[in-house]
Amino acid sequence: MPIKRSALFSITTACLLLSQSSAFAVPFNFGTLNEETRAYAGLNWQWDQTGLSKPNLVLGARKTTTDLNDKVSGFDLTFTYSLAKSQAEGFRAGYIDGKCDVMATAGVGYSFLKATPLVFGGALGPYSKLLVEIDSNKKTSLNLELNTLKCAGNHNSMQPT
């Protein structure tokens, strides 16, 4: 199910504008919590689909809350576009939890290329994500993502009240 170029251009433009506006946003500090929402872009390699030369393009948004103990929780939404096939690859929504440098994630999604729902689990770090996906046909896939997101939260600027 190919996406028209104008729709892809609109989605990309909206994500880039959101990423530019949120990159300079000041995180909200509600007493002991630091909340932030960040848009990001990245590249994704799926061992069963992409070669090293044609990764998938990733556009996403992550909303996190960080407490004074650097515990991070929140959610991550991603849209993936296959450069090799020139069509939408999939959509994923996951819960994240952990510390700034290493967080766990688990969630659900849909693969447009395989036309099947999927579940995933994995680890997130600064500028990276590693996932194992299982689709409804019980096929597994290993994914590596490199993205523009630094460590979640702004824990260095938070002070106890």
C-alpha positions as CSV (number, residue, x, y, z in Angstrom):
1,M,0.0,0.0,0.0
2,P,2.2,2.8,-1.3
3,I,1.9,6.2,0.3
4,K,1.7,9.1,-2.2
5,R,4.8,11.3,-2.3
6,S,2.7,14.4,-1.2
7,A,1.5,12.6,1.9
8,L,5.1,11.5,2.8
9,F,6.3,15.0,2.2
10,S,3.6,16.4,4.5
11,I,4.4,13.9,7.2
12,T,8.2,14.6,6.9
13,T,7.7,18.4,7.0
14,A,5.4,18.2,10.0
15,C,7.9,16.0,11.9
16,L,10.8,18.2,11.0
17,L,9.0,21.4,12.1
18,L,8.0,19.7,15.4
19,S,11.5,18.5,15.9
20,Q,12.9,22.0,15.4
21,S,10.4,23.6,17.8
22,S,10.7,20.9,20.4
23,A,14.5,20.8,20.2
24,F,14.7,24.2,21.8
25,A,11.8,23.7,24.2
26,V,12.5,24.2,27.9
27,P,11.4,21.1,29.8
28,F,8.6,21.6,32.4
29,N,9.7,21.1,36.0
30,F,6.8,20.3,38.3
31,G,8.4,19.9,41.7
32,T,10.2,16.6,41.4
33,L,9.3,15.8,37.8
34,N,10.8,16.8,34.5
35,E,8.5,16.3,31.5
36,E,9.5,16.6,27.9
37,T,8.3,15.8,24.4
38,R,10.8,15.4,21.6
39,A,10.3,14.7,17.9
40,Y,13.1,12.8,16.2
41,A,14.4,11.3,13.0
42,G,16.6,8.3,12.4
43,L,17.7,5.3,10.4
44,N,16.5,1.7,11.1
45,W,18.0,-1.5,9.9
46,Q,15.8,-4.7,10.0
47,W,17.9,-7.8,9.6
48,D,15.1,-9.6,7.7
49,Q,14.3,-6.7,5.3
50,T,17.0,-4.1,4.8
51,G,20.5,-4.2,3.6
52,L,23.2,-1.9,5.1
53,S,22.9,0.4,2.1
54,K,19.1,1.0,2.2
55,P,17.9,1.4,5.8
56,N,14.4,2.5,6.7
57,L,13.7,6.2,7.5
58,V,12.3,6.7,11.0
59,L,10.2,9.7,12.2
60,G,9.0,9.6,15.8
61,A,8.0,11.4,19.0
62,R,8.9,10.5,22.5
63,K,7.2,11.9,25.7
64,T,9.0,11.2,29.0
65,T,8.8,12.1,32.6
66,T,12.0,12.0,34.7
67,D,12.0,12.1,38.5
68,L,14.9,13.3,40.8
69,N,16.2,9.8,41.0
70,D,16.7,9.8,37.1
71,K,13.9,7.3,36.7
72,V,12.4,7.8,33.2
73,S,9.0,6.6,32.0
74,G,6.9,7.5,29.1
75,F,6.0,6.4,25.5
76,D,7.5,6.4,22.1
77,L,5.6,6.6,18.7
78,T,7.4,5.8,15.4
79,F,6.6,5.8,11.8
80,T,9.0,3.9,9.5
81,Y,9.4,4.4,5.8
82,S,11.2,1.8,3.6
83,L,13.7,3.5,1.3
84,A,14.3,0.2,-0.5
85,K,10.6,-0.4,-1.3
86,S,9.6,3.3,-1.4
87,Q,6.6,2.8,0.8
88,A,5.5,2.9,4.4
89,E,7.1,0.1,6.4
90,G,5.2,0.3,9.7
91,F,4.0,2.1,12.8
92,R,5.0,1.3,16.4
93,A,3.8,2.6,19.8
94,G,5.7,1.5,23.0
95,Y,6.0,2.2,26.7
96,I,9.5,3.1,28.0
97,D,10.9,2.8,31.5
98,G,14.3,2.8,33.1
99,K,17.3,5.1,33.7
100,C,18.6,7.8,31.3
101,D,21.3,5.7,29.6
102,V,19.4,2.4,29.4
103,M,15.7,2.1,29.2
104,A,13.5,-0.9,28.4
105,T,10.6,-0.7,25.9
106,A,7.7,-2.9,25.0
107,G,4.8,-2.2,22.7
108,V,2.7,-3.0,19.6
109,G,2.7,-2.0,16.0
110,Y,1.7,-2.8,12.5
111,S,3.9,-3.7,9.5
112,F,2.5,-2.4,6.2
113,L,5.1,-4.4,4.3
114,K,4.1,-7.7,5.9
115,A,0.4,-6.6,6.4
116,T,0.5,-7.9,10.0
117,P,0.3,-6.7,13.5
118,L,3.4,-7.1,15.7
119,V,4.6,-6.9,19.3
120,F,8.1,-5.8,20.3
121,G,10.5,-5.5,23.2
122,G,14.0,-4.1,23.5
123,A,16.3,-1.5,24.9
124,L,16.8,2.3,24.3
125,G,19.9,4.4,24.8
126,P,21.1,7.8,23.8
127,Y,20.8,8.0,20.0
128,S,19.9,4.4,19.6
129,K,17.2,1.6,19.9
130,L,17.5,-2.2,19.7
131,L,14.3,-4.1,19.2
132,V,13.1,-7.7,18.7
133,E,9.8,-7.9,17.0
134,I,7.4,-10.8,16.6
135,D,4.6,-10.5,14.0
136,S,1.3,-12.4,14.0
137,N,2.9,-15.1,11.8
138,K,5.3,-15.7,14.6
139,K,8.3,-14.5,12.6
140,T,11.0,-12.6,14.6
141,S,13.0,-9.6,13.4
142,L,16.0,-7.8,15.0
143,N,16.0,-4.0,14.5
144,L,18.7,-1.5,15.1
145,E,17.9,2.2,15.1
146,L,20.2,5.2,15.2
147,N,18.3,8.5,15.9
148,T,18.7,12.1,17.0
149,L,17.5,11.6,20.6
150,K,19.9,12.1,23.3
151,C,19.4,10.8,26.9
152,A,15.8,11.3,28.0
153,G,15.2,13.9,30.7
154,N,17.3,16.8,31.8
155,H,18.4,15.3,35.0
156,N,21.5,17.5,35.4
157,S,19.5,20.7,35.7
158,M,17.0,19.4,38.2
159,Q,17.4,20.4,41.8
160,P,15.5,19.1,44.8
161,T,12.8,21.5,46.1
